[in-house]
């Protein structure tokens, strides 16, 4: 308890009221200011004697008046207000935003207000900037999706016709030229896919699958490809499977292969002599993969920038070897999305080692379907005599499908839009429909939905629908599935992918 002597040394509580940085006030039951402190003058410019005795409502912004009066009336006995904001008129005619905390005691309300004008302006500016950034991000995603479609459509013609041409009798020099066309088309498709992947990662729209897969089978698909590329360059190629690096795991095998593909592609590309080695280990709940080479290498400064977008070890490498500089940036993002980490060590002129580690969850392996490409004779047997409807508005893409299917005895019927396809399906029975996604009159999604509704209403057998589309993003595959398509085949369509997918759906 404070002694009488100590109490005499304390300042008057009225002084505390006046020196407060917050705007303190007392009002009566008629909304009149009974007392205000100096902070009101500092904040709003009104003299104290002009405020005391005046009605609070006379200083409130007209647009806030009704709501403010309602809140004032609503304060019951021992009631309070916390966080209420309204605008009060400044002596210069402008308005300031005040945030209130108030409590009623008897016939009086004791209030504390704080000027939050600048805070609200900053929040509004941040919200506007965030909305503008989100709009820009959506616009970028839409642009990339549209550009992907526009690039993939003619690219489908290039790759499809080249594949069909490769199946015809050719001289050796002609076959070499066709091979160059196919490889160049595949490289261009890879660039388009990299840009789309980066956009999806930046937008937070890239989702990972969680499916059981055979570790050796999935990685073997990539390793075998780059073993051949290394041997073509006269390089040694070594693979080490450590104990435990086998069996089933749960994860996204597509993205795992994508990361390994990027690392092996760089290793083979940047190595002129010596060799490339891959080491795969799986122990103590982690999958570890390292790729080492005896290539050009890079210094410590380049290492700090290596996983950034559009970055390569130095400017001359871009000119010497080509590439977008996106592969490692995408690889790092994918590894981190999968809960892992990736690192690199290198010495200029000696070589480099890239390693990444991921959490590994074991899964039992069921029967694994063969991934080998079916023989031409087998495909002929599975496809010959089948009646197929192709709904495609682009003449080059129609011709590509015709060239791919012609050697296999498929009876192909053409419809130039979704509406024409539905009219054909109403009077004829087809074994399978190849449906383009974007078409005039009626697009492929709408046509497929209408077909499924018609089949349900009439009890007609379900006709398999393969959606062929240059819209290759995941959302487009999901849209195709939601519309009732059985499979989605992204353009550019390769002959092998189209033929095998058709055979699988027809047999199912």
DALIN-V497891 format. One record per residue. N is the residue number from 1. RES is the residue in one small letter. BURIAL is + if it has 16 or more other C-alpha atoms within 10 Angstrom, else -. Layout:
# DALIN-V497891
N_RES_BURIAL / N_RES_BURIAL
This chain:
# DALIN-V497891
1_x_- / 2_x_- / 3_x_- / 4_x_- / 5_x_- / 6_x_- / 7_x_- / 8_x_- / 9_x_- / 10_x_- / 11_x_- / 12_x_- / 13_x_- / 14_x_- / 15_x_- / 16_x_- / 17_x_+ / 18_x_+ / 19_x_- / 20_x_- / 21_x_+ / 22_x_+ / 23_x_+ / 24_x_+ / 25_x_+ / 26_x_+ / 27_x_+ / 28_x_+ / 29_x_- / 30_x_- / 31_x_+ / 32_x_+ / 33_x_+ / 34_x_+ / 35_x_+ / 36_x_+ / 37_x_+ / 38_x_+ / 39_x_+ / 40_x_+ / 41_x_+ / 42_x_- / 43_x_+ / 44_x_+ / 45_x_- / 46_x_+ / 47_x_- / 48_x_+ / 49_x_- / 50_x_- / 51_x_+ / 52_x_+ / 53_x_+ / 54_x_- / 55_x_+ / 56_x_+ / 57_x_+ / 58_x_- / 59_x_+ / 60_x_+ / 61_x_+ / 62_x_- / 63_x_- / 64_x_- / 65_x_+ / 66_x_- / 67_x_- / 68_x_+ / 69_x_- / 70_x_- / 71_x_- / 72_x_+ / 73_x_- / 74_x_- / 75_x_- / 76_x_- / 77_x_- / 78_x_- / 79_x_- / 80_x_+ / 81_x_- / 82_x_- / 83_x_- / 84_x_- / 85_x_+ / 86_x_+ / 87_x_+ / 88_x_+ / 89_x_+ / 90_x_+ / 91_x_- / 92_x_- / 93_x_- / 94_x_- / 95_x_+ / 96_x_+ / 97_x_+ / 98_x_+ / 99_x_+ / 100_x_+ / 101_x_+ / 102_x_+ / 103_x_+ / 104_x_+ / 105_x_- / 106_x_- / 107_x_- / 108_x_+ / 109_x_+ / 110_x_+ / 111_x_+ / 112_x_+ / 113_x_+ / 114_x_+ / 115_x_+ / 116_x_+ / 117_x_- / 118_x_- / 119_x_- / 120_x_- / 121_x_- / 122_x_- / 123_x_- / 124_x_- / 125_x_- / 126_x_- / 127_x_- / 128_x_- / 129_x_- / 130_x_- / 131_x_- / 132_x_- / 133_x_- / 134_x_- / 135_x_- / 136_x_- / 137_x_- / 138_x_- / 139_x_- / 140_x_- / 141_x_+ / 142_x_- / 143_x_- / 144_x_+ / 145_x_+ / 146_x_- / 147_x_+ / 148_x_+ / 149_x_+ / 150_x_- / 151_x_+ / 152_x_+ / 153_x_+ / 154_x_+ / 155_x_+ / 156_x_+ / 157_x_+ / 158_x_+ / 159_x_+ / 160_x_+ / 161_x_+ / 162_x_+ / 163_x_+ / 164_x_+ / 165_x_+ / 166_x_+ / 167_x_- / 168_x_- / 169_x_- / 170_x_- / 171_x_- / 172_x_- / 173_x_- / 174_x_- / 175_x_+ / 176_x_- / 177_x_- / 178_x_+ / 179_x_+ / 180_x_- / 181_x_+ / 182_x_+ / 183_x_- / 184_x_- / 185_x_+ / 186_x_+ / 187_x_- / 188_x_- / 189_x_+ / 190_x_- / 191_x_- / 192_x_+ / 193_x_- / 194_x_+ / 195_x_+ / 196_x_+ / 197_x_+ / 198_x_+ / 199_x_+ / 200_x_+ / 201_x_+ / 202_x_- / 203_x_- / 204_x_- / 205_x_- / 206_x_+ / 207_x_- / 208_x_- / 209_x_- / 210_x_- / 211_x_- / 212_x_+ / 213_x_+ / 214_x_+ / 215_x_+ / 216_x_- / 217_x_+ / 218_x_- / 219_x_+ / 220_x_- / 221_x_- / 222_x_+ / 223_x_+ / 224_x_- / 225_x_- / 226_x_+ / 227_x_+ / 228_x_- / 229_x_+ / 230_x_+ / 231_x_- / 232_x_- / 233_x_- / 234_x_- / 235_x_+ / 236_x_- / 237_x_+ / 238_x_- / 239_x_- / 240_x_- / 241_x_- / 242_x_- / 243_x_- / 244_x_- / 245_x_+ / 246_x_+ / 247_x_- / 248_x_+ / 249_x_+ / 250_x_+ / 251_x_+ / 252_x_+ / 253_x_+ / 254_x_- / 255_x_+ / 256_x_+ / 257_x_+ / 258_x_+ / 259_x_+ / 260_x_+ / 261_x_+ / 262_x_- / 263_x_+ / 264_x_+ / 265_x_+ / 266_x_+ / 267_x_+ / 268_x_+ / 269_x_+ / 270_x_+ / 271_x_+ / 272_x_+ / 273_x_- / 274_x_- / 275_x_+ / 276_x_+ / 277_x_+ / 278_x_+ / 279_x_+ / 280_x_+ / 281_x_+ / 282_x_+ / 283_x_- / 284_x_- / 285_x_- / 286_x_- / 287_x_+ / 288_x_+ / 289_x_+ / 290_x_+ / 291_x_+ / 292_x_+ / 293_x_+ / 294_x_+ / 295_x_+ / 296_x_+ / 297_x_+ / 298_x_+ / 299_x_- / 300_x_- / 301_x_- / 302_x_- / 303_x_+ / 304_x_- / 305_x_- / 306_x_+ / 307_x_+ / 308_x_+ / 309_x_- / 310_x_- / 311_x_+ / 312_x_+ / 313_x_+ / 314_x_- / 315_x_- / 316_x_- / 317_x_- / 318_x_- / 319_x_- / 320_x_- / 321_x_- / 322_x_- / 323_x_+ / 324_x_- / 325_x_+ / 326_x_+ / 327_x_+ / 328_x_+ / 329_x_+ / 330_x_+ / 331_x_+ / 332_x_+ / 333_x_+ / 334_x_+ / 335_x_+ / 336_x_- / 337_x_- / 338_x_+ / 339_x_- / 340_x_+ / 341_x_+ / 342_x_+ / 343_x_- / 344_x_+ / 345_x_- / 346_x_+ / 347_x_- / 348_x_- / 349_x_- / 350_x_- / 351_x_+ / 352_x_+ / 353_x_+ / 354_x_+ / 355_x_+ / 356_x_+ / 357_x_+ / 358_x_+ / 359_x_+ / 360_x_+ / 361_x_- / 362_x_+ / 363_x_- / 364_x_- / 365_x_- / 366_x_- / 367_x_- / 368_x_- / 369_x_- / 370_x_- / 371_x_- / 372_x_- / 373_x_- / 374_x_- / 375_x_- / 376_x_- / 377_x_- / 378_x_- / 379_x_+ / 380_x_+ / 381_x_- / 382_x_+ / 383_x_+ / 384_x_- / 385_x_- / 386_x_+ / 387_x_+ / 388_x_+ / 389_x_+ / 390_x_+ / 391_x_+ / 392_x_+ / 393_x_+ / 394_x_+ / 395_x_- / 396_x_+ / 397_x_+ / 398_x_+ / 399_x_- / 400_x_+ / 401_x_+ / 402_x_+ / 403_x_+ / 404_x_+ / 405_x_+ / 406_x_- / 407_x_- / 408_x_+ / 409_x_- / 410_x_+ / 411_x_+ / 412_x_+ / 413_x_- / 414_x_+ / 415_x_+ / 416_x_+ / 417_x_+ / 418_x_+ / 419_x_+ / 420_x_+ / 421_x_+ / 422_x_+ / 423_x_- / 424_x_+ / 425_x_- / 426_x_- / 427_x_- / 428_x_- / 429_x_- / 430_x_+ / 431_x_+ / 432_x_+ / 433_x_+ / 434_x_+ / 435_x_+ / 436_x_+ / 437_x_+ / 438_x_+ / 439_x_+ / 440_x_- / 441_x_- / 442_x_+ / 443_x_+ / 444_x_+ / 445_x_+ / 446_x_+ / 447_x_+ / 448_x_+ / 449_x_+ / 450_x_+ / 451_x_+ / 452_x_+ / 453_x_- / 454_x_- / 455_x_- / 456_x_- / 457_x_- / 458_x_- / 459_x_- / 460_x_- / 461_x_- / 462_x_- / 463_x_+ / 464_x_+ / 465_x_+ / 466_x_+ / 467_x_+ / 468_x_+ / 469_x_+ / 470_x_+ / 471_x_+ / 472_x_+ / 473_x_+ / 474_x_- / 475_x_- / 476_x_+ / 477_x_+ / 478_x_- / 479_x_- / 480_x_+ / 481_x_+ / 482_x_- / 483_x_+ / 484_x_+ / 485_x_+ / 486_x_- / 487_x_+ / 488_x_+ / 489_x_+ / 490_x_+ / 491_x_+ / 492_x_+ / 493_x_+ / 494_x_+ / 495_x_+ / 496_x_- / 497_x_- / 498_x_+ / 499_x_+ / 500_x_+ / 501_x_- / 502_x_+ / 503_x_+ / 504_x_- / 505_x_- / 506_x_- / 507_x_- / 508_x_-
